[in-house]
Amino acid sequence: MSRKVAKVLYSRGLRKNDTVQNIMPNNTDFYWSVLGSWLCQATVTTSDPSLKPEVLAMQMEDIHPKFIFCCKSSRASVEKAVQLAKFNPTLVIMDEASEEGSVENFEDFIAGADALPEVPRQPCDHEGVPIIFWSSGTTGRPKGIQYTMHMMLCQLLKPNDAWKMSSFLISTCFFHTGGFTMPLISGLVRETPVVFVPPADVDEDINVIFPVVDKLNPPVMMLGSHHCVSLAKAHKPDPELNLTSIFSVIPMGANVYPEICQDLKKNFPNIQYVMNFYGQTEIPVMITMSLAQDYLGGIQGEVEAAKIIDPESGEALGPNEVGELVVKPQFTMKGYLNRPEENATFFGEDGWIHTGDLMHYNEEGVLFYDARLKNLIKYKNCHLYPIEIEDIIQKHPDVIEVGVFGLPEPTVQELVTALVVKKENGSVTEEELIELVNSKVDDFKKLRGGVKFVEKLPRNPQGKLLRRQFIETYNNSA
């Protein structure tokens, strides 16, 4: 099917340096346009179909797509975005009847493919850009993250026995780097079945995972971190379901709380570990990895060097001193698309890459995550990290998840404040959580901004907390 798509695209003038935009949720047709475009040596960009038209339009303005593939569910947003971007690409709908105009149905799009000549084979350009992922563009202008063909080949073809499983179950998004590469590595290269549960279905009801595990017996689940937390708090709806196949879980998007493996054992009795690894879309290698949730572990072999530096002076710091992690990976992104200032910040001198994450290491060289550099909370010029307060609140049995942030207060800079999602029948009160925190921390870390109970924390589809939306969530909560 991908070869048919390639022949049609090539016959319509798609060539190297042209761009094809894929705006679809997880589905079995997702990769046809991707692989077809690659056969033409074109660039593919994968976009979150849940984004507002205004944000999709910003992406279109950056990439100038020649073709856009979408679904009935994303069509309205895509057409609005095309109008806003004042662009005129060919729009192909994968799952809707054809009609007159610039919109084409996929079946009609490939109808004459068999009669077309094959796409000419060309030498591989290792420095070319086959894929552009996007930073979390739910607010503001998203940044295009350019991967080279060399990077993609290293990810897809590198020998790794870890992927030789009978099957994987995933709830991660195909349009994001983690969800995108797993079906290609496992399904296409390793010939390992990939079972995907659409993230929207899991968001609506975490219990949909249980019958899938019972039926297909996957040993490994790769889930959004928020899905992993929800699954640990859920109760198996049917006691007859067999969930013994699960051996390990890999959370993606954010770190999870330390006791999560024990909580998951209640439903998945044979689970041995919950993997904890750290990387970035811009640095598509595993920087650190451990089987514990309260520390990241040591630097992995795909990183040549790493150090913790003072964010202001750039000086290297010693054990137990918090600073920014900078690394020299084997490979990294080509750069942010059309973002020279952001590239200057990301790419440091002598090959050092700035992660923007605050960490520290102990005397044995084990790394610990502290916070995003931009998420520091300041109270009377004293700095603290949300994760410390979150870890305390998360341990309460009535708490599903928590997000801590600084509520602006001009007289003291910021007040430490918490958003909490509690269990449906939980009885925990704001006063109880404030007392829990304040009894364990220094004075400047106390919960002076209080606690607001919310139905859910704002996240992007990959599960990353949207901390910049915490204040808005706080103001909109009852």
C-alpha positions as CSV (number, residue, x, y, z in Angstrom):
1,M,0.0,0.0,0.0
2,S,2.9,2.4,0.8
3,R,4.4,1.7,-2.7
4,K,1.0,2.6,-4.3
5,V,0.9,5.8,-2.3
6,A,4.5,6.6,-3.3
7,K,3.7,6.1,-7.0
8,V,0.8,8.5,-6.8
9,L,2.7,11.1,-4.8
10,Y,5.7,10.9,-7.2
11,S,3.4,11.2,-10.3
12,R,1.9,14.3,-8.8
13,G,5.3,15.9,-8.4
14,L,6.4,15.1,-4.8
15,R,10.2,15.2,-4.6
16,K,13.0,15.5,-2.2
17,N,12.7,18.6,0.2
18,D,8.9,18.6,-0.3
19,T,6.8,18.0,2.8
20,V,3.8,15.8,3.5
21,Q,1.8,16.4,6.7
22,N,0.1,13.6,8.5
23,I,-2.6,14.7,10.9
24,M,-4.2,11.5,12.2
25,P,-4.9,9.7,15.5
26,N,-3.5,6.2,16.0
27,N,-4.9,3.8,13.3
28,T,-3.8,1.0,11.1
29,D,-3.5,3.3,8.0
30,F,-1.2,5.8,9.7
31,Y,2.1,4.7,8.1
32,W,1.0,4.4,4.5
33,S,1.5,8.1,3.8
34,V,4.7,8.1,5.9
35,L,6.5,5.2,4.1
36,G,5.1,6.3,0.7
37,S,6.5,9.8,1.2
38,W,9.9,8.4,2.3
39,L,10.1,6.3,-0.9
40,C,9.9,9.7,-2.7
41,Q,12.6,11.1,-0.4
42,A,10.2,13.7,0.8
43,T,9.9,14.9,4.4
44,V,7.0,13.8,6.6
45,T,5.7,15.8,9.6
46,T,3.3,14.2,12.1
47,S,0.9,16.5,13.9
48,D,-1.4,16.0,16.9
49,P,-5.0,16.0,15.4
50,S,-6.4,17.4,18.7
51,L,-4.5,20.7,18.3
52,K,-6.5,23.8,17.7
53,P,-6.6,25.0,14.0
54,E,-4.6,28.1,14.9
55,V,-1.7,25.9,16.1
56,L,-1.9,23.5,13.1
57,A,-1.8,26.6,10.9
58,M,1.4,27.7,12.5
59,Q,2.9,24.3,11.7
60,M,1.7,24.6,8.1
61,E,3.3,28.1,7.8
62,D,6.6,26.6,8.8
63,I,6.6,23.5,6.6
64,H,4.4,24.4,3.5
65,P,3.0,20.9,3.0
66,K,2.3,19.8,-0.5
67,F,-0.1,17.0,0.7
68,I,-2.0,16.6,3.9
69,F,-3.4,13.2,5.1
70,C,-6.1,13.3,7.7
71,C,-9.2,11.5,9.0
72,K,-12.9,12.4,9.2
73,S,-12.3,13.2,12.9
74,S,-9.6,15.8,12.2
75,R,-11.0,17.1,8.9
76,A,-12.8,20.2,10.3
77,S,-9.7,21.4,12.2
78,V,-7.4,20.7,9.2
79,E,-9.6,22.7,6.8
80,K,-9.8,25.6,9.2
81,A,-6.0,25.5,9.6
82,V,-5.5,25.5,5.8
83,Q,-7.7,28.6,5.6
84,L,-5.8,30.4,8.4
85,A,-2.4,29.5,6.8
86,K,-3.6,30.7,3.4
87,F,-2.2,27.6,1.9
88,N,-3.5,25.3,-0.8
89,P,-2.2,21.7,-0.3
90,T,-3.9,18.5,-1.6
91,L,-6.0,17.2,1.2
92,V,-6.6,13.4,1.4
93,I,-9.2,12.0,3.8
94,M,-8.4,8.4,4.8
95,D,-11.9,7.3,5.9
96,E,-14.6,9.4,4.2
97,A,-16.4,9.3,0.9
98,S,-15.0,11.4,-1.9
99,E,-16.5,14.6,-3.1
100,E,-15.8,17.4,-5.6
101,G,-13.2,20.0,-4.9
102,S,-9.7,19.9,-3.4
103,V,-10.5,17.1,-0.9
104,E,-9.9,13.5,-2.0
105,N,-10.9,10.2,-0.6
106,F,-8.0,7.8,-0.1
107,E,-9.4,5.0,-2.2
108,D,-9.9,7.3,-5.1
109,F,-6.4,8.8,-4.5
110,I,-4.7,5.4,-5.1
111,A,-7.2,4.0,-7.6
112,G,-4.9,4.4,-10.6
113,A,-1.7,3.5,-8.8
114,D,-1.2,0.1,-10.4
115,A,-0.8,1.7,-13.8
116,L,1.8,4.1,-12.7
117,P,5.6,3.5,-13.0
118,E,7.6,2.6,-9.9
119,V,9.3,5.4,-8.1
120,P,13.0,5.6,-9.2
121,R,15.4,4.3,-6.5
122,Q,17.9,7.0,-5.4
123,P,20.9,7.0,-3.1
124,C,20.1,7.5,0.6
125,D,20.9,11.0,1.8
126,H,22.0,10.5,5.4
127,E,21.8,14.2,6.2
128,G,18.4,14.6,4.7
129,V,15.3,15.2,6.9
130,P,12.7,12.4,6.6
131,I,10.7,13.4,9.7
132,I,9.8,16.5,11.7
133,F,8.3,16.0,15.1
134,W,6.8,18.9,17.1
135,S,7.4,20.3,20.5
136,S,4.3,20.5,22.8
137,G,2.5,23.2,20.9
138,T,-0.7,23.4,22.9
139,T,-0.1,27.0,23.7
140,G,2.3,29.4,21.9
141,R,4.1,28.5,18.7
142,P,5.3,24.9,18.3
143,K,8.9,24.1,17.3
144,G,9.6,21.6,14.5
145,I,12.2,19.1,15.6
146,Q,14.2,17.8,12.5
147,Y,15.5,14.3,12.4
148,T,18.2,13.3,9.9
149,M,18.0,10.0,8.0
150,H,21.1,8.9,9.8
151,M,19.2,9.3,13.1
152,M,16.2,7.4,11.9
153,L,18.3,4.5,10.6
154,C,20.3,4.3,13.9
155,Q,17.0,4.0,15.8
156,L,15.3,1.5,13.5
157,L,18.2,-0.8,12.6
158,K,20.4,-0.9,15.7
159,P,20.5,-4.4,17.1
160,N,18.7,-4.6,20.5
161,D,17.6,-7.8,22.1
162,A,15.3,-5.8,24.4
163,W,12.7,-5.5,21.6
164,K,12.6,-9.2,20.9
165,M,9.3,-9.8,22.7
166,S,6.3,-11.8,21.6
167,S,4.2,-8.6,21.4
168,F,4.0,-5.0,22.8
169,L,0.9,-3.2,24.0
170,I,1.2,0.6,23.6
171,S,-1.1,3.6,24.3
172,T,1.4,6.2,23.1
173,C,0.7,8.5,20.2
174,F,2.0,7.6,16.7
175,F,2.5,11.3,16.0
176,H,5.1,11.6,18.8
177,T,8.6,10.2,18.6
178,G,8.1,7.4,21.1
179,G,4.9,6.2,19.7
180,F,6.0,6.7,16.1
181,T,9.2,4.6,16.2
182,M,7.9,1.6,18.3
183,P,5.6,0.2,15.5
184,L,8.4,0.6,13.0
185,I,11.1,-1.0,15.2
186,S,8.9,-3.8,16.5
187,G,6.4,-4.4,13.7
188,L,8.4,-3.6,10.6
189,V,12.0,-4.4,11.6
190,R,11.6,-7.0,14.3
191,E,8.4,-8.5,13.0
192,T,7.0,-8.3,16.5
193,P,3.2,-7.7,16.8
194,V,2.3,-4.3,18.2
195,V,-1.1,-4.0,19.9
196,F,-2.2,-0.4,20.2
197,V,-5.1,1.0,22.3
198,P,-6.0,4.5,21.0
199,P,-5.0,7.0,23.7
200,A,-8.4,8.7,23.5
201,D,-10.1,5.5,24.5
202,V,-7.7,5.0,27.4
203,D,-8.2,8.6,28.5
204,E,-11.9,7.9,28.6
205,D,-11.8,4.6,30.4
206,I,-8.5,3.0,31.6
207,N,-10.4,-0.3,32.0
208,V,-10.2,-0.9,28.3
209,I,-6.7,-2.2,28.7
210,F,-7.7,-5.2,30.9
211,P,-9.6,-7.3,28.3
212,V,-6.9,-6.5,25.7
213,V,-4.2,-8.0,28.0
214,D,-6.5,-11.0,28.7
215,K,-7.1,-11.7,25.0
216,L,-3.6,-11.1,23.5
217,N,-1.2,-11.8,26.4
218,P,1.5,-9.1,25.8
219,P,4.5,-9.3,28.1
220,V,5.3,-5.5,27.9
221,M,3.1,-2.4,28.0
222,M,4.4,1.0,26.8
223,L,1.9,3.5,28.2
224,G,1.6,7.2,28.7
225,S,2.8,8.0,32.2
226,H,-0.7,9.3,33.1
227,H,-2.2,6.0,31.8
228,C,0.3,4.1,33.9
229,V,-0.7,6.0,37.1
230,S,-4.4,5.5,36.3
231,L,-3.9,1.8,35.7
232,A,-2.1,1.4,39.0
233,K,-5.1,2.9,40.8
234,A,-7.7,1.0,38.9
235,H,-9.5,-2.2,39.9
236,K,-9.8,-5.2,37.5
237,P,-13.5,-5.1,36.4
238,D,-13.8,-8.8,35.9
239,P,-12.0,-11.2,38.3
240,E,-11.9,-13.9,35.6
241,L,-9.6,-11.9,33.4
242,N,-6.1,-13.3,33.0
243,L,-3.5,-10.6,33.4
244,T,-0.5,-12.7,34.2
245,S,1.3,-12.1,30.9
246,I,2.6,-8.6,31.9
247,F,6.2,-8.7,32.8
248,S,7.2,-5.0,32.6
249,V,5.7,-1.6,32.0
250,I,7.4,1.4,30.3
251,P,5.9,4.8,31.2
252,M,6.4,7.5,28.6
253,G,6.1,11.3,29.0
254,A,6.9,11.9,32.7
255,N,8.2,10.2,35.8
256,V,5.8,8.2,38.0
257,Y,5.7,7.7,41.7
258,P,8.2,5.2,43.4
259,E,5.6,2.7,44.6
260,I,3.9,2.2,41.3
261,C,5.2,-1.3,40.7
262,Q,3.7,-2.6,43.9
263,D,0.4,-1.0,43.0
264,L,0.4,-2.5,39.5
265,K,1.0,-5.9,41.0
266,K,-2.5,-5.9,42.5
267,N,-3.8,-6.4,39.0
268,F,-0.7,-7.7,37.1
269,P,0.7,-10.3,39.6
270,N,3.8,-11.2,37.5
271,I,5.1,-7.7,36.8
272,Q,8.8,-7.5,37.7
273,Y,9.6,-3.9,37.1
274,V,8.5,-0.5,35.8
275,M,11.3,1.0,33.6
276,N,12.5,4.5,34.3
277,F,14.4,6.1,31.5
278,Y,15.2,9.6,30.5
279,G,15.6,11.1,27.0
280,Q,14.2,13.9,24.9
281,T,12.6,14.2,21.5
282,E,15.6,16.4,20.5
283,I,18.0,13.7,21.7
284,P,16.6,10.4,20.5
285,V,18.9,8.2,22.6
286,M,18.4,6.8,26.1
287,I,20.5,9.1,28.3
288,T,19.9,7.3,31.6
289,M,17.9,4.2,32.7
290,S,17.0,2.5,35.9
291,L,14.4,0.0,37.3
292,A,13.6,2.3,40.2
293,Q,11.4,5.4,40.1
294,D,13.1,7.5,42.7
295,Y,16.4,7.9,40.6
296,L,17.4,7.9,37.0
297,G,20.5,5.8,37.1
298,G,23.8,6.1,35.3
299,I,24.7,7.6,31.9
300,Q,24.1,5.1,29.1
301,G,26.6,4.2,26.4
302,E,24.9,6.3,23.7
303,V,26.0,9.4,25.6
304,E,29.8,10.1,25.3
305,A,29.9,12.5,28.3
306,A,27.7,14.4,30.7
307,K,28.0,17.0,33.4
308,I,25.9,19.1,35.8
309,I,26.5,22.8,35.4
310,D,25.5,26.0,37.1
311,P,22.8,27.5,34.7
312,E,24.2,31.0,35.2
313,S,27.9,30.6,35.2
314,G,28.3,27.4,33.2
315,E,30.7,26.0,35.8
316,A,30.6,22.2,36.4
317,L,29.1,21.2,39.8
318,G,30.0,18.4,42.1
319,P,28.0,15.6,43.8
320,N,24.6,16.6,45.3
321,E,24.7,20.1,43.7
322,V,21.6,20.8,41.6
323,G,22.2,22.2,38.1
324,E,21.4,21.8,34.5
325,L,22.3,18.5,32.8
326,V,24.4,19.0,29.6
327,V,25.4,16.0,27.5
328,K,27.4,14.9,24.4
329,P,25.1,12.3,22.7
330,Q,26.2,10.1,19.8
331,F,23.6,12.0,17.7
332,T,21.0,14.6,18.2
333,M,18.4,16.5,16.1
334,K,19.5,18.5,13.1
335,G,17.9,21.6,14.7
336,Y,14.6,23.3,15.3
337,L,13.0,24.3,12.0
338,N,13.5,28.1,11.4
339,R,14.4,28.8,15.0
340,P,18.0,30.2,15.1
341,E,17.6,31.6,18.6
342,E,16.3,28.3,20.1
343,N,19.1,26.4,18.3
344,A,21.7,28.7,19.8
345,T,20.4,27.9,23.3
346,F,20.1,24.2,22.7
347,F,23.5,23.6,21.0
348,G,26.3,24.6,23.3
349,E,30.0,24.9,22.7
350,D,32.2,21.9,21.8
351,G,29.3,19.5,21.2
352,W,27.6,20.0,24.5
353,I,23.8,19.9,24.4
354,H,21.7,21.8,26.9
355,T,18.7,19.6,28.1
356,G,17.0,22.4,30.1
357,D,16.5,19.9,33.0
358,L,17.8,20.4,36.6
359,M,19.4,17.3,38.1
360,H,22.0,16.2,40.6
361,Y,24.2,13.1,41.1
362,N,25.5,11.4,44.1
363,E,29.0,10.1,45.0
364,E,28.4,7.0,42.9
365,G,27.4,9.0,39.8
366,V,23.7,8.1,39.9
367,L,21.5,10.8,38.5
368,F,18.4,12.2,40.2
369,Y,15.8,14.4,38.4
370,D,14.8,17.6,40.2
371,A,12.8,19.8,37.8
372,R,12.6,21.6,34.4
373,L,14.8,24.7,34.6
374,K,11.9,26.9,33.7
375,N,9.6,25.3,36.4
376,L,11.6,26.4,39.4
377,I,9.4,27.9,42.2
378,K,10.7,31.0,43.9
379,Y,9.6,32.1,47.4
380,K,11.5,35.1,48.8
381,N,14.5,34.3,46.6
382,C,14.6,30.7,47.9
383,H,14.3,28.1,45.1
384,L,12.5,24.8,45.4
385,Y,11.4,22.1,43.0
386,P,7.8,20.8,42.5
387,I,8.8,17.2,42.5
388,E,9.8,17.3,46.2
389,I,6.3,18.5,47.2
390,E,4.6,16.2,44.7
391,D,6.3,13.1,46.1
392,I,5.0,13.9,49.6
393,I,1.4,14.4,48.5
394,Q,1.4,11.5,46.0
395,K,2.0,9.1,48.9
396,H,-1.4,9.8,50.4
397,P,-3.7,6.8,49.6
398,D,-6.6,9.0,48.5
399,V,-4.4,10.9,45.9
400,I,-4.3,9.7,42.2
401,E,-1.9,12.4,41.0
402,V,-0.7,15.9,41.9
403,G,0.9,18.9,40.3
404,V,2.7,21.6,42.2
405,F,3.4,25.1,40.9
406,G,4.2,28.6,42.0
407,L,1.2,30.9,42.2
408,P,2.3,34.5,41.6
409,E,2.3,36.8,44.6
410,P,4.3,40.0,44.2
411,T,5.2,40.4,47.9
412,V,7.0,37.0,48.1
413,Q,7.4,36.1,44.4
414,E,5.4,32.9,44.3
415,L,3.3,30.7,46.7
416,V,3.7,27.0,46.6
417,T,0.4,25.6,45.4
418,A,-0.9,22.1,44.6
419,L,-3.5,20.7,42.1
420,V,-4.7,17.3,43.3
421,V,-6.8,14.6,41.6
422,K,-8.2,12.4,44.4
423,K,-9.9,9.0,44.2
424,E,-13.6,9.0,43.5
425,N,-14.5,8.1,47.1
426,G,-11.5,9.7,48.7
427,S,-12.1,11.7,51.8
428,V,-8.8,13.6,52.0
429,T,-9.2,17.4,52.7
430,E,-7.2,20.4,51.7
431,E,-6.2,21.0,55.4
432,E,-5.0,17.4,55.7
433,L,-2.7,17.7,52.7
434,I,-1.4,21.1,53.8
435,E,-0.5,19.6,57.2
436,L,1.1,16.6,55.6
437,V,3.4,18.7,53.5
438,N,4.1,21.5,56.1
439,S,5.1,19.0,58.7
440,K,7.9,17.6,56.4
441,V,9.5,20.5,54.7
442,D,11.4,23.7,55.4
443,D,9.5,26.9,56.0
444,F,10.0,28.3,52.5
445,K,8.6,25.1,50.9
446,K,5.2,25.2,52.8
447,L,2.0,25.0,50.9
448,R,1.0,28.7,51.3
449,G,-1.0,28.7,48.1
450,G,-3.2,25.8,49.3
451,V,-4.7,22.9,47.5
452,K,-7.3,22.8,44.8
453,F,-9.0,19.5,43.9
454,V,-9.5,19.0,40.2
455,E,-10.9,16.3,37.9
456,K,-7.6,16.0,36.0
457,L,-4.3,17.7,35.4
458,P,-3.6,19.4,32.1
459,R,-1.5,17.1,29.9
460,N,-0.5,16.9,26.3
461,P,-1.4,13.6,24.4
462,Q,2.1,12.2,25.3
463,G,1.3,12.4,29.0
464,K,3.6,15.3,29.8
465,L,2.2,17.7,32.4
466,L,1.4,21.1,30.9
467,R,2.7,23.1,33.9
468,R,2.2,26.4,32.2
469,Q,-1.5,25.7,32.3
470,F,-1.6,25.0,36.0
471,I,-2.5,28.6,36.9
472,E,-5.4,28.6,34.4
473,T,-6.6,25.2,35.8
474,Y,-6.4,26.6,39.3
475,N,-8.4,29.7,38.5
476,N,-11.1,27.7,36.6
477,S,-11.5,25.1,39.4
478,A,-14.3,25.5,41.9
